[in-house]
């Protein structure tokens, strides 16, 4: 990936935080790489090179700045906005696929050979899958070092390293100090960590519509699975190695996440899924600039800057919710989904629940086997839910962030009972497709009418051409408008 040196240097010179996560600034004389907003002295133009990823900087022998901590920034919005191989691979790498299945497993998930994948990622991101996964492991290790009392050997294996020696060498190479020094420095900045509980700061770009996300979760909360209170959202998580619970509360410039993990190896996947759930890597300035240019949307964008797309931590849960919510009220859909969760979900031990949500949403296999005896309502809807769950359980349908939006829609539409609205909605929620308008959605059309936009499918679709590539965010504005506007009677 080629980066414009002059544009990047101007961002670095002005310490513009809007570019944090978009690129890395690597200083040749100090062999340190930084985020663009680093407060350190500005390097000479000839002494700095700009790279697309931290992994690319590490391959060139640079170590991370311990002052600006370039790994503690929002991720690149490209990984959500783009649907190409590099973006899909990055989403799976941050979910820990390389640690679990190796590079060959990552390549297989994406439908490419290991050689092809390595070639594309090296050209696009300046590093191959092994180097990208190594950078991700180093970041996870730093989080575990700084936020848990785990011994260093436990940190090493939880972060995905093959040996303690590899862990020590990597931390020294990436951060320039031993792991114990990182823990000592963290102890000066924050209280000592409590065993079993991790308190993390999940950074985001501003503006950030936290109230809108909390309102979305509040109206859809499943008893036992989720809980929404004043300024907080808590839920259970089903992760690759075990269960977890999280309590999220928006703060200044970040979201505070209090995690309880059954297995510390799940820290990396948990963080990645929570970031997708809250759309924390979005570029709100870019979105608002495009949508706010339309006079009909300008006032809405100004009133709700930084709107986000609620994502998912569990593709099966979101898909089942979507199908059960079709052609019924929101409340009825929540009731039906909650009944299914209560009947087939797994209860967590009190130590993990810590007085909060304690019910894991059922697995695809449990729904496929027992869903028909638990669900009520139209037989066709029940068959669709059970068929979808069976397809996930047998591996013929994959609902993970490594899918491209078009391929996911195609796979969903091949299932009996799944229509274009459901496929488009799930592309928006599961893979974060930023450009799904859902023009046939009645609430979207009602919101459009309330803003004096065309409310017929063809007219709204044509008008929305100028909203590309952010039509999902426009749809979210229209949904919000529909919820607060009286329905027209004529």
C-alpha positions in Angstrom: 0.0 0.0 0.0 1.5 3.3 -1.1 1.2 6.2 1.3 1.5 9.9 0.3 4.7 11.1 2.1 3.8 14.8 2.1 0.2 14.3 3.3 1.3 11.9 6.1 4.1 14.2 7.2 1.7 17.2 7.4 -0.5 15.1 9.6 2.5 14.1 11.8 3.7 17.7 12.0 0.3 18.9 13.2 -0.1 15.9 15.5 -3.5 15.2 14.0 -5.2 12.5 16.1 -7.7 11.8 13.3 -5.0 9.9 11.5 -4.1 7.6 14.4 -4.6 4.0 13.2 -4.5 5.0 9.5 -0.7 4.8 9.3 2.5 4.4 11.3 5.3 7.0 11.4 8.7 5.3 11.7 11.8 7.4 12.5 15.0 6.1 10.9 17.4 7.8 13.4 15.8 6.5 16.6 14.4 3.2 15.1 11.1 4.0 16.9 7.6 4.0 15.3 4.8 6.2 16.6 1.2 7.2 16.0 0.7 10.4 14.0 -0.4 12.3 17.1 2.7 11.4 19.2 3.7 14.4 21.3 7.5 13.7 20.8 9.6 16.2 18.9 8.8 16.3 15.2 11.4 14.4 13.2 13.0 15.8 10.0 11.1 15.0 6.9 14.0 13.0 5.5 14.3 10.8 8.6 10.8 9.4 8.7 9.0 6.8 6.6 5.3 6.0 6.7 4.0 2.4 6.8 0.5 0.9 6.7 0.8 -1.3 9.8 2.8 -1.8 13.0 3.8 -5.2 11.6 5.4 -3.5 8.7 7.4 -1.3 11.0 8.4 -4.2 13.2 9.7 -6.1 10.1 11.9 -3.2 9.3 13.5 -3.3 12.8 11.5 -0.4 14.5 10.2 -0.7 18.0 7.0 0.8 19.4 7.1 4.2 21.1 6.4 3.8 24.8 5.2 7.4 25.1 2.4 7.4 22.5 1.8 3.6 22.5 0.9 3.3 18.8 -0.9 0.0 19.4 -3.4 1.6 21.8 -5.3 3.5 19.1 -8.4 2.7 17.1 -7.8 0.3 14.2 -7.9 1.4 10.6 -11.4 2.0 9.4 -10.3 0.3 6.2 -10.8 -3.1 7.7 -14.5 -2.4 8.0 -15.0 -0.2 4.9 -13.1 -2.5 2.5 -14.3 -5.9 1.4 -11.1 -7.1 -0.3 -8.8 -9.9 0.9 -6.5 -7.8 3.0 -9.4 -6.3 5.0 -11.1 -9.7 5.5 -7.7 -11.2 6.6 -7.1 -8.5 9.1 -10.5 -9.0 10.7 -9.8 -12.7 11.2 -6.2 -12.1 12.4 -7.5 -9.8 15.1 -10.0 -12.4 16.0 -7.1 -14.8 16.7 -7.6 -17.2 13.8 -3.8 -17.6 13.2 -3.2 -18.5 16.9 -6.0 -21.1 16.7 -5.6 -22.5 13.2 -2.3 -21.3 11.9 -1.7 -19.4 8.6 -2.9 -22.3 6.6 -6.2 -22.2 8.5 -6.5 -18.4 7.9 -5.8 -19.0 4.2 -8.4 -21.8 4.0 -11.0 -19.6 5.7 -10.5 -17.0 3.1 -10.5 -19.4 0.1 -6.9 -18.7 -0.9 -3.6 -20.6 -0.8 -1.0 -19.6 1.9 1.3 -18.4 -0.9 -1.4 -16.2 -2.5 -2.4 -14.8 0.9 1.1 -13.9 1.9 1.8 -12.2 -1.4 -1.4 -10.0 -1.2 -0.9 -9.0 2.4 2.8 -8.2 1.9 1.9 -6.0 -1.0 -1.1 -4.3 0.7 0.0 -4.1 4.3 3.8 -4.3 4.2 3.8 -7.6 6.1 2.6 -11.2 5.7 0.1 -13.0 7.9 2.8 -14.3 10.3 4.2 -10.9 10.9 0.7 -9.4 11.3 -0.3 -12.1 13.7 3.0 -11.5 15.7 2.1 -7.8 16.0 -1.3 -8.7 17.3 0.1 -11.2 19.8 2.5 -8.5 21.0 -0.4 -6.2 21.6 -2.4 -8.8 23.4 0.6 -9.6 25.6 1.0 -6.0 26.6 -2.7 -5.9 27.6 -2.3 -9.0 29.7 1.0 -7.7 31.3 -0.5 -4.4 32.2 -4.1 -5.4 33.2 -3.7 -8.8 34.9 -1.6 -10.3 37.7 -0.8 -13.4 35.6 2.7 -14.7 35.7 4.8 -14.0 32.6 4.7 -17.7 31.5 0.9 -17.7 31.6 0.8 -14.3 29.7 3.0 -15.8 27.0 0.8 -18.8 26.3 -2.4 -16.8 26.7 -1.3 -14.3 24.1 -0.6 -17.2 21.7 3.2 -17.5 21.8 4.7 -20.9 21.4 7.3 -20.5 24.1 8.3 -18.1 26.9 11.5 -17.3 25.1 9.6 -16.3 22.0 7.4 -14.1 24.1 10.3 -12.4 25.8 12.2 -11.8 22.6 9.1 -10.4 20.9 8.2 -8.0 23.7 11.8 -6.8 23.8 11.9 -6.3 20.0 8.5 -4.5 19.8 8.6 -2.4 23.0 12.3 -2.2 23.6 12.1 -3.4 27.2 11.5 -6.7 29.1 8.0 -7.7 30.0 8.6 -7.0 33.7 9.4 -3.3 32.9 6.1 -2.9 31.1 4.3 -4.2 34.2 6.3 -1.9 36.4 5.5 1.1 34.2 1.8 0.2 34.1 1.8 0.0 37.9 2.8 3.7 38.1 -0.1 4.7 35.9 -3.0 2.6 37.3 -4.0 0.5 40.4 -2.7 -3.1 40.6 -5.0 -5.5 38.6 -7.5 -7.7 40.4 -7.3 -11.4 39.7 -10.1 -12.6 37.4 -11.0 -9.1 36.2 -9.5 -7.1 33.3 -10.2 -3.4 33.0 -9.4 -2.1 29.5 -9.7 1.1 27.6 -11.1 0.6 24.1 -10.2 3.8 22.2 -12.3 5.3 19.4 -12.3 8.3 17.1 -14.6 11.2 18.0 -17.3 12.1 17.8 -18.9 9.0 19.2 -22.7 8.5 19.6 -22.6 6.4 22.7 -26.2 7.3 23.6 -27.5 5.9 20.4 -25.7 2.6 20.8 -27.0 2.2 24.4 -30.5 3.0 23.3 -30.2 0.4 20.5 -29.1 -2.3 22.9 -31.7 -1.3 25.6 -34.6 -1.9 23.2 -33.3 -5.3 22.2 -31.8 -6.6 25.4 -32.4 -10.3 26.0 -33.0 -11.2 29.7 -30.0 -13.0 31.2 -27.9 -12.4 28.1 -27.7 -8.6 28.2 -28.3 -5.9 30.7 -28.5 -2.1 30.0 -28.3 0.5 32.8 -27.5 4.1 33.1 -24.5 4.7 30.8 -23.5 1.0 30.7 -24.1 -2.2 28.7 -23.3 -5.6 30.0 -23.6 -9.0 28.3 -22.3 -12.6 28.1 -19.8 -13.7 25.4 -19.2 -17.1 23.9 -15.5 -17.1 22.8 -13.3 -19.7 21.2 -11.9 -21.1 24.4 -14.7 -20.5 26.9 -17.3 -18.0 28.2 -16.9 -14.5 29.4 -18.8 -11.5 30.6 -18.2 -7.8 29.9 -19.5 -4.5 31.2 -19.0 -1.6 28.9 -19.3 2.1 29.8 -18.5 5.0 27.5 -15.9 7.5 28.8 -13.9 10.4 27.4 -12.3 9.2 24.2 -12.7 5.5 25.0 -15.0 2.8 26.2 -14.2 1.2 29.6 -14.5 -2.5 29.3 -14.5 -4.7 32.5 -13.9 -8.3 31.3 -14.1 -11.6 33.1 -12.7 -14.4 31.0 -12.9 -18.1 31.7 -9.7 -18.5 29.6 -7.1 -15.7 29.2 -6.4 -16.9 25.7 -9.7 -15.3 24.7 -8.6 -11.7 25.4 -7.6 -10.9 21.9 -10.8 -12.3 20.3 -12.9 -10.6 23.0 -11.4 -7.2 22.3 -11.8 -7.6 18.5 -15.4 -8.6 18.8 -16.2 -5.7 21.2 -14.6 -3.2 18.9 -16.8 -4.6 16.0 -19.9 -4.6 18.3 -19.5 -0.9 19.0 -18.0 0.1 15.6 -15.1 1.6 17.4 -12.8 1.7 14.3 -15.1 3.8 12.2 -14.0 7.2 10.8 -17.0 9.4 11.9 -15.6 12.5 10.3 -15.5 10.9 6.9 -19.1 9.5 7.4 -20.5 12.8 8.6 -18.8 14.8 5.9 -20.5 12.7 3.1 -24.0 12.4 4.7 -24.0 16.0 6.0 -23.5 17.3 2.5 -27.1 16.3 1.7 -29.4 19.2 2.8 -32.1 16.7 3.9 -29.7 14.9 6.2 -27.6 17.8 7.3 -29.6 18.7 10.4 -29.8 15.0 11.5 -26.0 14.6 11.1 -25.4 17.8 13.1 -27.8 16.7 15.8 -26.3 13.1 16.1 -22.6 13.3 15.1 -20.5 10.2 15.1 -23.4 7.7 14.6 -22.2 4.1 14.8 -23.4 0.8 13.3 -24.2 -1.7 16.1 -22.4 -4.9 15.2 -22.3 -8.3 16.8 -20.2 -10.6 19.0 -22.1 -13.7 17.9 -23.1 -14.2 14.3 -25.6 -17.0 15.1 -27.3 -14.8 17.8 -27.7 -11.9 15.4 -29.0 -14.1 12.5 -31.6 -15.8 14.8 -32.7 -12.4 16.1 -33.1 -11.1 12.5 -35.3 -14.1 11.4 -37.4 -14.1 14.6 -37.9 -10.3 14.3 -39.2 -10.4 10.7 -42.8 -9.1 10.2 -43.4 -8.7 14.0 -42.9 -5.9 16.4 -39.5 -5.3 17.9 -40.9 -6.3 21.4 -42.4 -9.5 20.0 -39.1 -10.4 18.3 -37.2 -9.9 21.6 -39.7 -12.0 23.5 -39.4 -14.9 21.1 -35.6 -14.7 21.0 -35.4 -14.4 24.8 -37.6 -17.5 25.2 -35.3 -19.5 22.9 -32.2 -18.3 24.9 -33.8 -19.2 28.2 -34.7 -22.7 27.1 -31.5 -23.6 25.3 -28.8 -21.3 26.6 -26.1 -22.2 29.1 -25.9 -20.7 32.6 -22.5 -19.3 33.8 -21.1 -19.8 37.3 -21.6 -16.9 39.7 -17.9 -16.1 39.8 -17.9 -15.4 36.1 -21.3 -13.6 36.0 -20.3 -11.4 39.0 -23.9 -10.4 39.6 -24.6 -9.4 36.0 -25.9 -11.4 33.0 -25.3 -15.1 33.4 -26.9 -16.7 30.3 -25.0 -17.7 27.1 -27.0 -17.5 23.9 -27.5 -21.1 22.6 -25.1 -22.6 20.1 -26.1 -23.3 16.5 -26.0 -27.0 17.2 -28.4 -26.7 20.2 -30.9 -24.6 18.1 -30.7 -27.0 15.2 -31.5 -30.0 17.4 -34.1 -28.5 19.8 -35.3 -25.2 18.3 -38.4 -26.7 16.7 -39.7 -27.9 20.0 -39.0 -24.6 21.8 -40.1 -22.0 19.2 -43.7 -21.0 18.6 -45.3 -19.1 15.7 -45.5 -19.6 12.0 -44.0 -23.0 10.9 -42.1 -21.4 8.1 -40.3 -19.0 10.4 -39.4 -21.9 12.8 -38.1 -23.9 9.9 -36.0 -21.0 8.7 -34.4 -20.6 12.1 -33.7 -24.3 12.5 -32.4 -24.6 8.9 -30.1 -21.6 9.4 -28.7 -23.0 12.6 -28.2 -26.4 11.1 -26.2 -24.8 8.2 -23.9 -23.1 10.7 -23.5 -26.2 12.7 -22.5 -28.4 9.8 -20.2 -25.7 8.4 -22.0 -25.0 5.2 -22.8 -21.4 6.4 -20.1 -19.3 7.9 -21.1 -16.2 9.9 -17.8 -14.6 10.8 -16.1 -11.3 10.0 -13.9 -12.9 7.4 -16.7 -13.1 4.9 -17.1 -10.5 2.3 -20.6 -8.8 2.3 -21.6 -10.0 -1.2 -20.6 -13.6 -0.5 -22.4 -13.6 2.8 -25.6 -12.3 1.1 -25.4 -15.0 -1.5 -25.0 -17.7 1.1 -27.9 -16.5 3.2 -30.2 -16.1 0.2 -29.6 -19.7 -0.7 -31.3 -20.8 2.5 -35.1 -21.4 2.5 -37.0 -18.5 4.1 -34.1 -16.0 4.0 -34.9 -12.9 1.8 -33.0 -9.9 0.6 -33.8 -7.8 3.7 -32.5 -10.4 6.1 -29.4 -10.9 4.0 -28.7 -7.2 3.7 -29.3 -6.6 7.4 -26.9 -9.4 8.5 -24.3 -8.1 6.1 -24.5 -4.8 7.9 -24.4 -6.4 11.4 -22.0 -9.3 11.0 -19.3 -8.0 8.6 -20.0 -4.3 9.2 -20.9 -3.5 5.5 -21.0 0.3 5.6 -23.0 0.7 2.4 -26.3 -1.2 2.9 -29.3 1.1 2.5 -32.1 -1.5 3.2 -34.4 0.7 1.0 -37.3 -1.9 1.4 -37.3 -1.5 5.2 -40.5 0.2 6.3 -38.8 2.1 9.1 -36.1 3.3 6.8 -38.8 4.6 4.4 -40.8 6.1 7.2 -37.7 8.0 8.4 -37.0 9.2 4.8 -40.6 10.5 4.6 -40.2 12.4 7.9 -37.2 14.2 6.3 -39.0 14.9 3.1 -36.9 12.4 1.2 -38.4 10.0 -1.4 -40.0 7.2 0.6 -40.6 4.8 -2.3 -37.9 2.1 -2.9 -36.8 3.3 -6.3 -36.8 7.0 -5.4 -34.9 6.5 -2.1 -32.4 4.2 -3.8 -31.7 6.8 -6.5 -31.4 9.7 -3.9 -29.0 7.6 -1.8 -26.4 7.3 -4.6 -24.8 10.5 -3.2 -24.5 8.8 0.3 -22.1 6.1 -0.9 -20.1 4.4 0.6 -21.9 5.2 3.9 -25.5 4.2 3.2 -25.6 1.9 6.2 -25.0 4.9 8.4 -27.6 6.9 6.5 -30.1 4.0 7.1 -29.2 4.2 10.9 -30.1 7.9 10.8 -33.4 7.2 9.1 -34.2 4.4 11.6 -33.5 6.8 14.4 -35.7 9.5 12.8 -38.5 7.0 12.3 -38.5 6.1 15.9 -38.9 9.8 17.0 -41.3 11.0 14.3 -45.1 10.6 14.3 -46.3 8.4 11.4 -48.1 10.1 8.6 -51.7 9.1 8.1 -51.9 10.0 4.5 
